[in-house]
């Protein structure tokens, strides 16, 4: 045969491709023939005709438009969603420290969505000869595939062009009312409409890795060696609190090909905050007051008092009636007050009665403030606690400590006007603390 009269030569590469195609069709045909009853000659002839290479390939070229090869699929969001799915290898510029489809590289497994009855076309196009799939050969316009499909050059070209469209979207990208949609504001009344898609190829890579770690012969052997306390060449991985997400119910193939291969399962690793284990709160022993020792040395308190001191230093001379200055000053003092209340709440978590320990040297007011549970079992202490005069002393001690904390050098001078303005802010916060202490009772 020659190419000049519209026919294609059949070389060794083409013969190997034809052999693979014939075997594929035979493997599909034989189980159907085996199911026929004796004497059902009409059905047998029909099956044999349908599975002749030229007939079957022509039919496959017509049906390929019913499916699409993708990496990100829509139907995982909702099985009745009608929008677009996409084929994208991921953003390589994201880098290896960001999890995405790009990290799979050559290991990326494409998925197929569309009419489940046409998935046999995809299985056909996945056939490999000499390390190349029929789909890759069709996209590349491989002449060996063309001559293997048909000796008619025009017909082979049409079929290859049809098969090469498999990764391409059907029509313009579109979302759907059953799809996820995010309106991303751009300003001036404009926005982007984002439609997140399920990364089925990435999910398949994760699923395959976890499956191998859980069920492979190597993993089973390693677990068995550990149970019997024997050495083993390698270890194994465990995935605690693994959740299973199901797609497609009893017909996972209606969602996608890879979903069918995963038996409709998507495995979810636990995405939970860590269990925080703080150091136990210690009673404030060996000090007469917590303000200068325990509370004043907390990092957050030291930072806030430094910021407040620097702020007061920067506005020592300007108009003290400036509302911005007043509000900022009150805000910073409020933050320190919040830290004080948080500090007390942490000490309150300690079992009651710790202030009776001989190591406790706190003044009576701070004992009442920080060890209120002691009043349950100590009547003398309870009577003192109920009087409530300790609350005013706590406010006074806080005020004295804070004044000292922001006036520990000569760079924060306070004249009469500044001192009066500062005292007004402090008095307001002390009233807040006094109210909080009263309500705590």
C-alpha positions, 0 to 999 in steps of 0.5 A: 500500500502507498500513501499516494492513493489515500491508504496507509502502510502497516509497519511493525509498530502498527502491527503491535498496536493492532495486536493489542487492540484485537486482544482488547476487543476479544477480552470484551467479546468472550465473556458476552459470548459465554453468556449466550445460550446454545442456539442463540445464533442471531445474538452471536452474529450481532456480537461478532459484528459489533466487535469487529475492529473497524465497526467497534472503533468507529462506534467508539469515535462517535461515543468519545464525546460523551466522556471527558478526561479530567483532573478536577471533577464537578460531580463529587460536589453534587451528582446532578450538577451540569457544569464544567470539569477540567483537566489541569496538571496543577500550578508548578510554581506553587512549589513542593511545600504546597500540596496540590495536583502539581506534586504528583508529576508523572504519577498523576492519574487522570480521571474520566467523567460523563456517560458511564456507558462510554467508559469502555472507550476510555479503557480502549484509549488507555491501552499502552504499546511500547510505553505510550497510550493510544490516547497519547498517540492520538493527540500526537498524531502518531502515523503508526496508530493511524495505520493500525486503526484503518488503511483509509487515511482520511477515516483514520485521521477523523477517528484520531481527531475525535479521540484526541478531544478526550481531555478537552472541555465540552463547550465553554467553562460553566458553573451550575446551581448545584455546584459550589460557587464563591463570589470573590469581591474585586471592588467597585461592584465587581467580582470573580465567580470561583467554582471549586472543583474536587481534585479527583486525581490528587485524591486518587494519589492519596487514596492509593498511598494510604491503601498501600500503607494499610493493606499491602503485603509489605505493610502486613508483614511489618505489622506482623513482625512488630506483633511478634517482636521480630526485626523487619527490613522496613516499618509501616504507617498508621492513619488513626481517626481516618474518615471515609467519604462516600460518592455515588452510593451503589453506582460510583461509576456515575461520578467518575472512573477513578471514583469507581476504582476507589469503590466510591470512597475518599479517605479523609485524614483528621484535620483537627487542632492539636491537643494543647498540653499546658504546663500545670499552673503553680500556686504563687508561693514565696512572694508577698504580691503577685503583681511584681513577681508573677503577673508583671513578668508575663511576656504579654504584660511586659510587652503591653506595659512597654507599649503603653510607656512608649506611647505615654512618652510620645504624647506627654506634651501634646493636647491631653484633650485629643480624643485619639490620645485618650482612646488609645491610652484607654485601649492599652490599659484595657488590654492590661486589665484583660491580662489581669483577669486572665491571670486570675482565672488561671490561678482559680483553676488550682484546687482550693486551699492552696493559700493555707500552705506554709509556703504562701506569703501573699497578703490577705487581699490577694489570698481572697482574690486568687483562692476563692475556693478556700472559702468552702472549707475555711469559715474564718477565711469565708467571712473575710472573703464575704466582706469584700473589702479586699476587692478595693485593695486589689484595685489599689495594688493594681493601680500602684503596680501599673503606675510603677511599671510605666514610670520606671525611668525619668523618660516618662515624666508626669506633670499635674495635668498629665497625672490627673488625666492618667488617674481618670483612665486608671480609675475607670479601669479600676471600676471595671475590675471592681465590677468584675470581682463583685460579679465573680462573687 
